[in-house]
Amino acid sequence: MSIDSLRRSASATVSGLPQGFWWLWLSTLVNRTGAFVLTFLSLYLTVELGHSAWFAGLVIALHGLGGVAGSPLGGALTDRWGRRPTMVTMHLAAAASAAALAVVTSAWAIATVVLLMGVAMQAVRPSINATIADMVPAHDVRRAYALNYWALNLGFAIASIGGGAAIFLGYRTLFVVDAVATALCALIVFLRLPETRPEARTDKAGRPVVEDKVSMLTVLRDAPFRTLVLLNLFVCIVFTAPWIGLPLTMADKGLSPSSYGVVIAVNGIVIVGFQLLVNKLTDKRSPVLLLTLSSLLFAVGTGATALAGSSVVAFAATVVVWTVGEMIHVPTNAAATARLAPEHARGRYQGVMGMSWAVAGFVAPIGAGAIVGGPGPNVLWAATFAIGVLAAVGYTVRLRKALDDITDNDSNDRAGGDADGEVATPADVKDRVGVEDRVGVEDRVGVEPGLGVEPGEGLGDVDSAGKSPVTA
């Protein structure tokens, strides 16, 4: 492939997206470039403060637990309060938490700050994903998610390199830099990013359309979306397992921690170097095909870890395989979530989906550590292989119709249909949960008829019951 063709391919990958998306993309890059807390937190707790490895693991698990609460909270705020204010508030809360870590020293204070930081960092993600779905044409949504994920990993790679070079300045200095970068991210959003929450729809006479209220219970009653969340949880567990199980497996084979550092660095290198190419190759493909393929790549990549022996090259090869799965799965899953959600409930849908990532981030490390320390590493990798294959079968058998409908809508958009007119509507959700009319859905979720959005209320004034307390 010539340089000119590569240039044209790259140009096609990044062209045609609205200016607001690129400000959001820049905010993601800035935020992740300063993401030092989670990278160096375990070292700070054990080396600098002298806490045990057990305590360090507990604190990091608390960050994941905070994410379990933060994701649905952020989703509800995104729909009720707005995308932009939710992003700004949660970025500032995360910045304050990072700054606080540079000051507090007691074990309880550190645990509390990290828990709150987990809430804030995960609460911002539904608003980011909803904003992308709001502003980007439906047929380009997956490409936009892929580009934003690339920015996230590019920033993380820069943070890892910069943090390693700046470690002589002290961990607390890195935490302050993290706080400044996150605050700068909030400033970019505040100054340059418009609010994208959809306006209230009107009928032909110009009167506000009364929308069905969407609570968290309504979201969970959406059968195809509920299946999508469950299958994503399976994939997330498989994806999270190597971050705990791989270093333990390599240590069991007599390999040094530096060898693990080289192997896991392959993940970031592959994403930064090839995300745009993978996105180009997979763009416009069937969502069910991509999710099935990514699940199989996760299954094969992690399962093959049991066959790597003591070869660093073999371990690196397994990382390449499941990293390709990651690059396919993350944007495809986010786009599928956006397309299954009614436009006035995108935040709640993204919040529930994000919760599956947070739950996996909390459960998988504990389970992986217990399995490696008990039955052994080979059992862990056999389990991840089986779970990945199960997820692949689930996508093919359980979600083909729902996800093919997404593809059909995208085809209509490219043929000249209105992107905004092709998103899921409350009627679509009622069809998926098996309800024929509005009274039926209200009876199922336990709300009184007529409690939808009233004339004069914004679409953000949806059911506050959904405010219940999400990544690779």
DRENDO-1510 file (C-alpha; in Angstrom, 1 decimal, always signed):
<recs>
REC; n; res; u; v; w
REC; 1; MET; +0.0; +0.0; +0.0 .
REC; 2; SER; +1.4; +3.4; -1.1 .
REC; 3; ILE; +1.9; +6.4; +1.2 .
REC; 4; ASP; -0.7; +8.2; -0.8 .
REC; 5; SER; -3.3; +5.5; -0.3 .
REC; 6; LEU; -2.5; +5.4; +3.4 .
REC; 7; ARG; -3.0; +9.2; +3.5 .
REC; 8; ARG; -6.3; +8.9; +1.7 .
REC; 9; SER; -7.4; +6.1; +4.0 .
REC; 10; ALA; -6.5; +8.1; +7.1 .
REC; 11; SER; -8.2; +11.2; +5.7 .
REC; 12; ALA; -11.4; +9.2; +5.1 .
REC; 13; THR; -11.3; +7.9; +8.6 .
REC; 14; VAL; -11.2; +11.3; +10.3 .
REC; 15; SER; -13.2; +13.4; +7.8 .
REC; 16; GLY; -16.9; +14.3; +7.9 .
REC; 17; LEU; -17.4; +14.6; +11.7 .
REC; 18; PRO; -18.8; +17.8; +13.3 .
REC; 19; GLN; -16.5; +20.3; +15.0 .
REC; 20; GLY; -18.0; +19.6; +18.4 .
REC; 21; PHE; -16.8; +16.0; +18.2 .
REC; 22; TRP; -13.2; +17.1; +17.8 .
REC; 23; TRP; -13.4; +19.3; +20.8 .
REC; 24; LEU; -14.7; +16.3; +22.7 .
REC; 25; TRP; -12.0; +14.2; +21.2 .
REC; 26; LEU; -9.4; +16.8; +22.4 .
REC; 27; SER; -10.8; +16.8; +25.9 .
REC; 28; THR; -10.5; +13.0; +26.0 .
REC; 29; LEU; -6.9; +13.2; +24.9 .
REC; 30; VAL; -6.0; +15.9; +27.4 .
REC; 31; ASN; -7.8; +14.1; +30.2 .
REC; 32; ARG; -6.0; +10.7; +29.5 .
REC; 33; THR; -2.6; +12.3; +28.9 .
REC; 34; GLY; -2.7; +13.3; +32.6 .
REC; 35; ALA; -4.1; +10.1; +33.9 .
REC; 36; PHE; -1.5; +9.2; +36.5 .
REC; 37; VAL; -3.5; +8.3; +39.5 .
REC; 38; LEU; -4.6; +4.7; +38.6 .
REC; 39; THR; -1.3; +4.0; +36.8 .
REC; 40; PHE; +0.9; +4.7; +39.8 .
REC; 41; LEU; -1.6; +4.4; +42.7 .
REC; 42; SER; -0.5; +0.9; +43.8 .
REC; 43; LEU; +3.2; +1.9; +43.8 .
REC; 44; TYR; +2.4; +5.1; +45.7 .
REC; 45; LEU; +0.5; +3.1; +48.4 .
REC; 46; THR; +3.1; +0.4; +48.8 .
REC; 47; VAL; +6.5; +2.1; +48.1 .
REC; 48; GLU; +5.8; +5.7; +49.2 .
REC; 49; LEU; +3.4; +5.1; +52.1 .
REC; 50; GLY; +4.4; +1.6; +53.1 .
REC; 51; HIS; +0.9; +0.0; +52.9 .
REC; 52; SER; +0.6; -3.7; +52.1 .
REC; 53; ALA; -0.2; -5.1; +48.7 .
REC; 54; TRP; -3.5; -6.3; +50.1 .
REC; 55; PHE; -4.5; -2.8; +51.0 .
REC; 56; ALA; -3.4; -1.4; +47.6 .
REC; 57; GLY; -5.6; -4.1; +45.9 .
REC; 58; LEU; -8.5; -3.2; +48.2 .
REC; 59; VAL; -8.2; +0.5; +47.4 .
REC; 60; ILE; -8.1; -0.1; +43.6 .
REC; 61; ALA; -11.1; -2.4; +44.0 .
REC; 62; LEU; -12.9; +0.5; +45.7 .
REC; 63; HIS; -12.3; +2.6; +42.6 .
REC; 64; GLY; -14.1; -0.1; +40.6 .
REC; 65; LEU; -16.9; -0.2; +43.2 .
REC; 66; GLY; -17.4; +3.5; +42.9 .
REC; 67; GLY; -17.7; +3.1; +39.1 .
REC; 68; VAL; -20.6; +0.6; +39.7 .
REC; 69; ALA; -22.5; +3.4; +41.4 .
REC; 70; GLY; -21.2; +6.2; +39.2 .
REC; 71; SER; -22.3; +4.8; +35.9 .
REC; 72; PRO; -26.1; +4.7; +36.4 .
REC; 73; LEU; -25.9; +8.0; +38.4 .
REC; 74; GLY; -24.1; +9.7; +35.5 .
REC; 75; GLY; -26.6; +8.2; +33.0 .
REC; 76; ALA; -29.6; +9.7; +35.0 .
REC; 77; LEU; -27.9; +13.1; +35.3 .
REC; 78; THR; -27.0; +13.1; +31.6 .
REC; 79; ASP; -30.7; +12.7; +30.6 .
REC; 80; ARG; -32.1; +14.9; +33.4 .
REC; 81; TRP; -29.6; +17.6; +33.8 .
REC; 82; GLY; -27.8; +17.6; +30.5 .
REC; 83; ARG; -24.7; +16.2; +28.8 .
REC; 84; ARG; -22.4; +19.3; +29.2 .
REC; 85; PRO; -23.1; +20.1; +32.9 .
REC; 86; THR; -22.7; +16.4; +33.8 .
REC; 87; MET; -19.3; +16.3; +32.1 .
REC; 88; VAL; -18.1; +19.5; +33.6 .
REC; 89; THR; -19.2; +18.6; +37.1 .
REC; 90; MET; -17.9; +15.1; +37.1 .
REC; 91; HIS; -14.5; +16.1; +35.5 .
REC; 92; LEU; -14.1; +18.7; +38.2 .
REC; 93; ALA; -15.0; +16.2; +40.9 .
REC; 94; ALA; -12.4; +13.8; +39.6 .
REC; 95; ALA; -9.9; +16.6; +39.5 .
REC; 96; ALA; -10.6; +17.5; +43.1 .
REC; 97; SER; -10.2; +13.8; +44.1 .
REC; 98; ALA; -6.8; +13.6; +42.3 .
REC; 99; ALA; -5.7; +16.8; +44.1 .
REC; 100; ALA; -6.9; +15.4; +47.4 .
REC; 101; LEU; -4.7; +12.3; +47.0 .
REC; 102; ALA; -1.7; +14.5; +46.9 .
REC; 103; VAL; -2.6; +15.8; +50.4 .
REC; 104; VAL; -4.3; +13.0; +52.4 .
REC; 105; THR; -2.2; +10.3; +54.0 .
REC; 106; SER; -4.4; +8.3; +56.3 .
REC; 107; ALA; -5.6; +4.9; +55.0 .
REC; 108; TRP; -9.3; +5.7; +55.5 .
REC; 109; ALA; -9.0; +9.1; +53.8 .
REC; 110; ILE; -7.2; +7.6; +50.8 .
REC; 111; ALA; -9.8; +4.8; +50.5 .
REC; 112; THR; -12.7; +7.3; +50.6 .
REC; 113; VAL; -11.1; +9.7; +48.0 .
REC; 114; VAL; -10.4; +6.8; +45.6 .
REC; 115; LEU; -14.0; +5.5; +46.0 .
REC; 116; LEU; -15.4; +9.0; +45.2 .
REC; 117; MET; -12.9; +9.3; +42.3 .
REC; 118; GLY; -14.3; +6.1; +40.9 .
REC; 119; VAL; -17.8; +7.5; +41.1 .
REC; 120; ALA; -16.9; +10.7; +39.3 .
REC; 121; MET; -14.7; +9.1; +36.6 .
REC; 122; GLN; -17.3; +6.5; +35.6 .
REC; 123; ALA; -20.2; +9.0; +35.9 .
REC; 124; VAL; -18.8; +11.1; +33.1 .
REC; 125; ARG; -18.7; +8.4; +30.5 .
REC; 126; PRO; -22.5; +8.1; +29.8 .
REC; 127; SER; -22.5; +11.8; +29.0 .
REC; 128; ILE; -19.6; +11.5; +26.7 .
REC; 129; ASN; -21.1; +8.6; +24.8 .
REC; 130; ALA; -24.5; +10.2; +24.7 .
REC; 131; THR; -23.0; +13.4; +23.3 .
REC; 132; ILE; -21.3; +11.5; +20.5 .
REC; 133; ALA; -24.6; +9.8; +19.6 .
REC; 134; ASP; -26.4; +13.2; +19.7 .
REC; 135; MET; -24.0; +15.1; +17.4 .
REC; 136; VAL; -22.7; +12.5; +15.0 .
REC; 137; PRO; -24.9; +11.1; +12.1 .
REC; 138; ALA; -26.1; +7.6; +12.9 .
REC; 139; HIS; -24.0; +5.9; +10.1 .
REC; 140; ASP; -20.8; +7.5; +11.5 .
REC; 141; VAL; -21.4; +6.8; +15.2 .
REC; 142; ARG; -19.3; +3.7; +15.4 .
REC; 143; ARG; -16.4; +5.5; +13.6 .
REC; 144; ALA; -16.7; +8.4; +16.1 .
REC; 145; TYR; -16.6; +6.0; +19.1 .
REC; 146; ALA; -13.5; +4.3; +17.6 .
REC; 147; LEU; -11.7; +7.7; +17.2 .
REC; 148; ASN; -12.6; +8.7; +20.7 .
REC; 149; TYR; -11.3; +5.4; +22.0 .
REC; 150; TRP; -8.1; +5.9; +20.1 .
REC; 151; ALA; -7.7; +9.3; +21.8 .
REC; 152; LEU; -8.2; +7.6; +25.1 .
REC; 153; ASN; -5.4; +5.1; +24.5 .
REC; 154; LEU; -3.1; +7.6; +22.9 .
REC; 155; GLY; -3.4; +9.8; +26.0 .
REC; 156; PHE; -2.9; +6.8; +28.3 .
REC; 157; ALA; +0.3; +5.8; +26.4 .
REC; 158; ILE; +1.6; +9.3; +26.7 .
REC; 159; ALA; +0.8; +9.3; +30.4 .
REC; 160; SER; +2.6; +6.0; +31.0 .
REC; 161; ILE; +5.7; +7.3; +29.3 .
REC; 162; GLY; +5.6; +10.7; +30.8 .
REC; 163; GLY; +4.8; +9.4; +34.3 .
REC; 164; GLY; +7.7; +7.0; +34.1 .
REC; 165; ALA; +10.1; +9.8; +33.1 .
REC; 166; ALA; +8.7; +12.2; +35.8 .
REC; 167; ILE; +8.6; +9.7; +38.7 .
REC; 168; PHE; +11.6; +11.4; +40.2 .
REC; 169; LEU; +9.4; +14.4; +40.9 .
REC; 170; GLY; +7.3; +12.3; +43.3 .
REC; 171; TYR; +4.0; +10.6; +43.2 .
REC; 172; ARG; +2.2; +13.6; +44.7 .
REC; 173; THR; +3.4; +15.8; +41.8 .
REC; 174; LEU; +2.0; +13.4; +39.3 .
REC; 175; PHE; -1.4; +13.5; +41.1 .
REC; 176; VAL; -1.4; +17.2; +40.9 .
REC; 177; VAL; -0.7; +17.1; +37.2 .
REC; 178; ASP; -3.6; +14.6; +36.9 .
REC; 179; ALA; -5.8; +17.1; +38.6 .
REC; 180; VAL; -4.7; +20.0; +36.4 .
REC; 181; ALA; -5.2; +17.9; +33.2 .
REC; 182; THR; -8.7; +16.9; +34.3 .
REC; 183; ALA; -9.6; +20.4; +35.2 .
REC; 184; LEU; -8.3; +21.6; +31.8 .
REC; 185; CYS; -10.5; +18.9; +30.2 .
REC; 186; ALA; -13.5; +20.3; +32.0 .
REC; 187; LEU; -12.6; +23.8; +30.8 .
REC; 188; ILE; -12.5; +22.6; +27.2 .
REC; 189; VAL; -15.9; +21.1; +27.5 .
REC; 190; PHE; -17.3; +24.2; +29.2 .
REC; 191; LEU; -15.9; +26.7; +26.7 .
REC; 192; ARG; -16.1; +24.8; +23.4 .
REC; 193; LEU; -18.7; +22.0; +23.6 .
REC; 194; PRO; -22.4; +22.8; +23.1 .
REC; 195; GLU; -25.2; +21.1; +25.0 .
REC; 196; THR; -26.5; +18.3; +22.7 .
REC; 197; ARG; -29.4; +17.0; +24.7 .
REC; 198; PRO; -32.3; +16.6; +22.2 .
REC; 199; GLU; -35.0; +19.3; +22.4 .
REC; 200; ALA; -38.6; +18.3; +23.1 .
REC; 201; ARG; -40.2; +16.9; +20.0 .
REC; 202; THR; -43.3; +18.5; +18.6 .
REC; 203; ASP; -46.2; +17.3; +16.5 .
REC; 204; LYS; -47.3; +18.7; +13.2 .
REC; 205; ALA; -49.3; +21.4; +15.0 .
REC; 206; GLY; -46.2; +22.5; +16.9 .
REC; 207; ARG; -47.4; +21.1; +20.3 .
REC; 208; PRO; -44.9; +19.2; +22.5 .
REC; 209; VAL; -45.1; +15.5; +22.2 .
REC; 210; VAL; -45.6; +13.7; +25.5 .
REC; 211; GLU; -42.7; +11.2; +25.8 .
REC; 212; ASP; -43.0; +8.0; +27.8 .
REC; 213; LYS; -40.9; +8.3; +31.0 .
REC; 214; VAL; -37.8; +6.0; +30.9 .
REC; 215; SER; -36.7; +4.9; +34.3 .
REC; 216; MET; -33.8; +2.5; +35.0 .
REC; 217; LEU; -36.4; -0.2; +35.4 .
REC; 218; THR; -37.7; +0.6; +31.9 .
REC; 219; VAL; -34.2; +0.2; +30.5 .
REC; 220; LEU; -33.7; -3.2; +32.2 .
REC; 221; ARG; -37.1; -4.4; +30.7 .
REC; 222; ASP; -35.8; -3.7; +27.2 .
REC; 223; ALA; -35.0; -7.4; +26.4 .
REC; 224; PRO; -32.5; -6.9; +23.5 .
REC; 225; PHE; -30.6; -4.2; +25.4 .
REC; 226; ARG; -30.6; -6.3; +28.6 .
REC; 227; THR; -29.1; -9.2; +26.6 .
REC; 228; LEU; -26.5; -6.8; +25.1 .
REC; 229; VAL; -25.5; -5.7; +28.6 .
REC; 230; LEU; -25.2; -9.3; +29.8 .
REC; 231; LEU; -23.1; -10.4; +26.9 .
REC; 232; ASN; -20.9; -7.3; +27.3 .
REC; 233; LEU; -20.4; -8.2; +30.9 .
REC; 234; PHE; -19.1; -11.6; +29.8 .
REC; 235; VAL; -16.7; -10.0; +27.3 .
REC; 236; CYS; -15.6; -7.5; +29.9 .
REC; 237; ILE; -14.8; -10.2; +32.4 .
REC; 238; VAL; -12.7; -12.0; +29.7 .
REC; 239; PHE; -11.0; -8.6; +28.8 .
REC; 240; THR; -10.2; -7.8; +32.4 .
REC; 241; ALA; -8.8; -11.2; +33.4 .
REC; 242; PRO; -5.4; -10.8; +31.7 .
REC; 243; TRP; -4.6; -7.6; +33.6 .
REC; 244; ILE; -4.5; -9.7; +36.7 .
REC; 245; GLY; -3.9; -13.2; +35.5 .
REC; 246; LEU; -1.2; -12.5; +32.9 .
REC; 247; PRO; +1.5; -11.2; +35.3 .
REC; 248; LEU; +0.7; -14.0; +37.7 .
REC; 249; THR; +0.9; -16.6; +35.0 .
REC; 250; MET; +4.2; -15.2; +33.6 .
REC; 251; ALA; +5.7; -15.1; +37.2 .
REC; 252; ASP; +4.6; -18.7; +37.6 .
REC; 253; LYS; +6.7; -19.5; +34.5 .
REC; 254; GLY; +9.7; -17.8; +36.0 .
REC; 255; LEU; +9.5; -14.6; +33.9 .
REC; 256; SER; +10.4; -11.3; +35.4 .
REC; 257; PRO; +8.1; -8.3; +36.0 .
REC; 258; SER; +10.0; -6.4; +33.3 .
REC; 259; SER; +9.0; -9.2; +30.8 .
REC; 260; TYR; +5.4; -8.6; +31.7 .
REC; 261; GLY; +5.9; -4.9; +31.2 .
REC; 262; VAL; +7.1; -5.5; +27.7 .
REC; 263; VAL; +4.2; -7.9; +26.9 .
REC; 264; ILE; +1.4; -5.7; +28.2 .
REC; 265; ALA; +2.9; -2.7; +26.5 .
REC; 266; VAL; +2.0; -4.4; +23.2 .
REC; 267; ASN; -1.7; -3.7; +24.0 .
REC; 268; GLY; -1.2; +0.1; +23.9 .
REC; 269; ILE; +1.2; +0.0; +21.0 .
REC; 270; VAL; -1.2; -2.1; +18.8 .
REC; 271; ILE; -4.2; +0.2; +19.7 .
REC; 272; VAL; -2.3; +3.5; +19.0 .
REC; 273; GLY; -0.7; +2.1; +15.9 .
REC; 274; PHE; -3.6; +0.2; +14.3 .
REC; 275; GLN; -7.0; +1.5; +15.7 .
REC; 276; LEU; -7.6; +3.7; +12.7 .
REC; 277; LEU; -6.7; +0.9; +10.3 .
REC; 278; VAL; -9.0; -1.6; +12.1 .
REC; 279; ASN; -11.8; +0.9; +12.1 .
REC; 280; LYS; -11.4; +1.4; +8.3 .
REC; 281; LEU; -11.5; -2.4; +7.7 .
REC; 282; THR; -14.5; -3.0; +9.9 .
REC; 283; ASP; -16.5; +0.2; +9.1 .
REC; 284; LYS; -20.1; -0.5; +7.9 .
REC; 285; ARG; -19.9; -4.2; +8.8 .
REC; 286; SER; -22.7; -6.0; +10.5 .
REC; 287; PRO; -22.7; -5.2; +14.3 .
REC; 288; VAL; -23.6; -8.8; +15.1 .
REC; 289; LEU; -20.7; -10.0; +13.0 .
REC; 290; LEU; -18.2; -7.6; +14.6 .
REC; 291; LEU; -19.4; -8.4; +18.2 .
REC; 292; THR; -19.2; -12.2; +17.5 .
REC; 293; LEU; -15.8; -11.8; +15.9 .
REC; 294; SER; -14.4; -9.7; +18.8 .
REC; 295; SER; -15.8; -12.2; +21.4 .
REC; 296; LEU; -14.0; -15.1; +19.6 .
REC; 297; LEU; -10.8; -13.0; +19.4 .
REC; 298; PHE; -11.0; -12.4; +23.2 .
REC; 299; ALA; -11.6; -16.2; +23.7 .
REC; 300; VAL; -8.8; -17.3; +21.5 .
REC; 301; GLY; -6.3; -14.7; +22.7 .
REC; 302; THR; -6.8; -15.3; +26.4 .
REC; 303; GLY; -7.3; -19.0; +26.0 .
REC; 304; ALA; -4.0; -19.3; +24.1 .
REC; 305; THR; -2.2; -17.9; +27.1 .
REC; 306; ALA; -2.3; -21.4; +28.6 .
REC; 307; LEU; -0.2; -22.6; +25.6 .
REC; 308; ALA; +2.4; -19.8; +25.7 .
REC; 309; GLY; +4.8; -21.8; +27.8 .
REC; 310; SER; +7.7; -19.5; +29.0 .
REC; 311; SER; +8.1; -17.6; +25.7 .
REC; 312; VAL; +7.8; -13.8; +26.0 .
REC; 313; VAL; +7.0; -13.7; +22.2 .
REC; 314; ALA; +4.2; -16.2; +22.6 .
REC; 315; PHE; +2.7; -14.2; +25.5 .
REC; 316; ALA; +2.9; -11.0; +23.4 .
REC; 317; ALA; +1.2; -12.8; +20.5 .
REC; 318; THR; -1.8; -13.6; +22.7 .
REC; 319; VAL; -2.0; -10.0; +23.7 .
REC; 320; VAL; -2.1; -8.9; +20.0 .
REC; 321; VAL; -5.0; -11.3; +19.4 .
REC; 322; TRP; -7.3; -10.1; +22.2 .
REC; 323; THR; -6.2; -6.4; +21.6 .
REC; 324; VAL; -7.6; -6.7; +18.1 .
REC; 325; GLY; -10.8; -8.0; +19.7 .
REC; 326; GLU; -10.8; -5.0; +22.0 .
REC; 327; MET; -10.4; -2.5; +19.1 .
REC; 328; ILE; -13.4; -4.1; +17.4 .
REC; 329; HIS; -15.6; -4.6; +20.4 .
REC; 330; VAL; -15.5; -1.3; +22.2 .
REC; 331; PRO; -16.8; +1.1; +19.5 .
REC; 332; THR; -19.2; -1.5; +18.1 .
REC; 333; ASN; -20.8; -2.1; +21.5 .
REC; 334; ALA; -21.1; +1.7; +22.2 .
REC; 335; ALA; -22.7; +2.3; +18.8 .
REC; 336; ALA; -25.1; -0.6; +19.4 .
REC; 337; THR; -26.1; +0.9; +22.7 .
REC; 338; ALA; -26.7; +4.3; +21.2 .
REC; 339; ARG; -28.9; +2.9; +18.5 .
REC; 340; LEU; -31.0; +0.8; +20.8 .
REC; 341; ALA; -31.7; +3.7; +23.1 .
REC; 342; PRO; -34.5; +6.3; +22.7 .
REC; 343; GLU; -32.8; +9.7; +22.1 .
REC; 344; HIS; -34.1; +11.2; +25.3 .
REC; 345; ALA; -32.8; +8.2; +27.3 .
REC; 346; ARG; -29.4; +7.8; +25.8 .
REC; 347; GLY; -27.7; +8.7; +29.1 .
REC; 348; ARG; -29.5; +6.0; +31.1 .
REC; 349; TYR; -28.8; +3.4; +28.5 .
REC; 350; GLN; -25.1; +4.3; +28.3 .
REC; 351; GLY; -25.1; +4.3; +32.1 .
REC; 352; VAL; -26.4; +0.8; +32.4 .
REC; 353; MET; -24.0; -0.4; +29.8 .
REC; 354; GLY; -21.1; +1.3; +31.6 .
REC; 355; MET; -22.1; -0.4; +34.8 .
REC; 356; SER; -21.3; -3.8; +33.1 .
REC; 357; TRP; -17.7; -2.6; +32.6 .
REC; 358; ALA; -17.5; -1.4; +36.2 .
REC; 359; VAL; -18.9; -4.6; +37.6 .
REC; 360; ALA; -16.4; -6.6; +35.5 .
REC; 361; GLY; -13.6; -4.3; +36.7 .
REC; 362; PHE; -14.6; -5.1; +40.3 .
REC; 363; VAL; -15.4; -8.8; +40.1 .
REC; 364; ALA; -12.8; -10.1; +37.5 .
REC; 365; PRO; -9.6; -9.2; +39.4 .
REC; 366; ILE; -10.9; -10.9; +42.5 .
REC; 367; GLY; -12.0; -14.0; +40.6 .
REC; 368; ALA; -8.8; -14.2; +38.5 .
REC; 369; GLY; -6.6; -13.9; +41.5 .
REC; 370; ALA; -8.5; -16.6; +43.4 .
REC; 371; ILE; -8.4; -19.0; +40.4 .
REC; 372; VAL; -4.7; -18.5; +39.8 .
REC; 373; GLY; -4.0; -18.9; +43.5 .
REC; 374; GLY; -6.2; -22.0; +43.7 .
REC; 375; PRO; -6.8; -24.4; +40.7 .
REC; 376; GLY; -4.1; -22.6; +38.7 .
REC; 377; PRO; -3.6; -20.3; +35.7 .
REC; 378; ASN; -4.6; -22.9; +33.1 .
REC; 379; VAL; -8.1; -23.1; +34.7 .
REC; 380; LEU; -8.4; -19.3; +34.4 .
REC; 381; TRP; -7.6; -19.3; +30.7 .
REC; 382; ALA; -9.8; -22.2; +30.0 .
REC; 383; ALA; -12.6; -20.3; +31.7 .
REC; 384; THR; -12.0; -17.1; +29.7 .
REC; 385; PHE; -12.0; -19.1; +26.5 .
REC; 386; ALA; -15.4; -20.7; +27.4 .
REC; 387; ILE; -16.9; -17.4; +28.4 .
REC; 388; GLY; -15.7; -15.7; +25.2 .
REC; 389; VAL; -17.2; -18.5; +23.0 .
REC; 390; LEU; -20.5; -18.3; +25.0 .
REC; 391; ALA; -20.6; -14.5; +24.4 .
REC; 392; ALA; -20.0; -15.1; +20.7 .
REC; 393; VAL; -22.9; -17.6; +20.5 .
REC; 394; GLY; -25.1; -15.3; +22.4 .
REC; 395; TYR; -24.5; -12.4; +20.0 .
REC; 396; THR; -25.3; -14.6; +17.0 .
REC; 397; VAL; -28.3; -16.4; +18.4 .
REC; 398; ARG; -29.9; -13.7; +20.7 .
REC; 399; LEU; -29.2; -10.4; +19.0 .
REC; 400; ARG; -29.1; -11.0; +15.3 .
REC; 401; LYS; -32.5; -9.4; +14.6 .
REC; 402; ALA; -32.1; -6.4; +16.9 .
REC; 403; LEU; -28.6; -5.6; +15.6 .
REC; 404; ASP; -29.5; -6.2; +12.0 .
REC; 405; ASP; -32.2; -3.6; +12.4 .
REC; 406; ILE; -29.5; -1.2; +13.4 .
REC; 407; THR; -27.6; -2.0; +10.2 .
REC; 408; ASP; -30.8; -1.4; +8.2 .
REC; 409; ASN; -31.3; +2.0; +9.8 .
REC; 410; ASP; -27.8; +3.0; +9.0 .
REC; 411; SER; -28.3; +2.0; +5.4 .
REC; 412; ASN; -31.3; +4.2; +5.3 .
REC; 413; ASP; -29.3; +7.1; +6.7 .
REC; 414; ARG; -26.6; +6.7; +4.1 .
REC; 415; ALA; -29.3; +6.6; +1.4 .
REC; 416; GLY; -30.5; +10.0; +2.5 .
REC; 417; GLY; -32.6; +9.3; +5.5 .
REC; 418; ASP; -32.6; +11.6; +8.5 .
REC; 419; ALA; -30.2; +10.4; +11.1 .
REC; 420; ASP; -32.3; +11.8; +13.9 .
REC; 421; GLY; -35.4; +10.1; +12.5 .
REC; 422; GLU; -33.8; +6.7; +12.6 .
REC; 423; VAL; -32.9; +6.4; +16.3 .
REC; 424; ALA; -34.8; +4.2; +18.7 .
REC; 425; THR; -38.1; +5.7; +19.9 .
REC; 426; PRO; -40.2; +4.9; +22.9 .
REC; 427; ALA; -42.4; +2.9; +20.6 .
REC; 428; ASP; -39.4; +0.9; +19.5 .
REC; 429; VAL; -38.6; +0.1; +23.1 .
REC; 430; LYS; -42.2; -0.9; +23.8 .
REC; 431; ASP; -42.0; -3.3; +20.9 .
REC; 432; ARG; -38.9; -4.8; +22.2 .
REC; 433; VAL; -40.3; -5.3; +25.7 .
REC; 434; GLY; -43.5; -6.8; +24.3 .
REC; 435; VAL; -45.8; -3.9; +25.1 .
REC; 436; GLU; -48.5; -2.9; +22.7 .
REC; 437; ASP; -49.4; +0.5; +24.1 .
REC; 438; ARG; -48.4; +3.2; +26.5 .
REC; 439; VAL; -50.7; +2.0; +29.3 .
REC; 440; GLY; -49.0; -1.5; +29.1 .
REC; 441; VAL; -45.5; -0.2; +29.5 .
REC; 442; GLU; -46.6; +2.0; +32.4 .
REC; 443; ASP; -48.3; -0.9; +34.1 .
REC; 444; ARG; -45.1; -3.0; +33.6 .
REC; 445; VAL; -42.7; -0.4; +35.1 .
REC; 446; GLY; -45.1; +0.6; +37.9 .
REC; 447; VAL; -45.8; +4.3; +37.0 .
REC; 448; GLU; -49.1; +6.0; +36.7 .
REC; 449; PRO; -50.5; +6.9; +33.3 .
REC; 450; GLY; -49.9; +10.4; +32.1 .
REC; 451; LEU; -46.7; +11.0; +34.0 .
REC; 452; GLY; -44.6; +11.5; +30.9 .
REC; 453; VAL; -43.0; +14.7; +29.9 .
REC; 454; GLU; -45.6; +17.4; +30.2 .
REC; 455; PRO; -45.8; +20.4; +27.8 .
REC; 456; GLY; -43.2; +22.9; +28.7 .
REC; 457; GLU; -40.9; +20.4; +30.4 .
REC; 458; GLY; -37.6; +19.5; +28.8 .
REC; 459; LEU; -36.8; +16.0; +27.8 .
REC; 460; GLY; -34.3; +15.9; +30.7 .
REC; 461; ASP; -37.2; +16.0; +33.1 .
REC; 462; VAL; -37.6; +12.3; +33.0 .
REC; 463; ASP; -38.3; +9.9; +35.9 .
REC; 464; SER; -35.9; +10.6; +38.7 .
REC; 465; ALA; -36.4; +7.0; +39.9 .
REC; 466; GLY; -33.8; +6.1; +37.3 .
REC; 467; LYS; -31.1; +7.9; +39.4 .
REC; 468; SER; -29.9; +4.7; +40.9 .
REC; 469; PRO; -26.4; +4.6; +42.4 .
REC; 470; VAL; -20.0; +2.9; +33.6 .
REC; 471; THR; -13.6; +0.2; +30.5 .
REC; 472; ALA; -11.1; -1.2; +28.8 .
</recs>
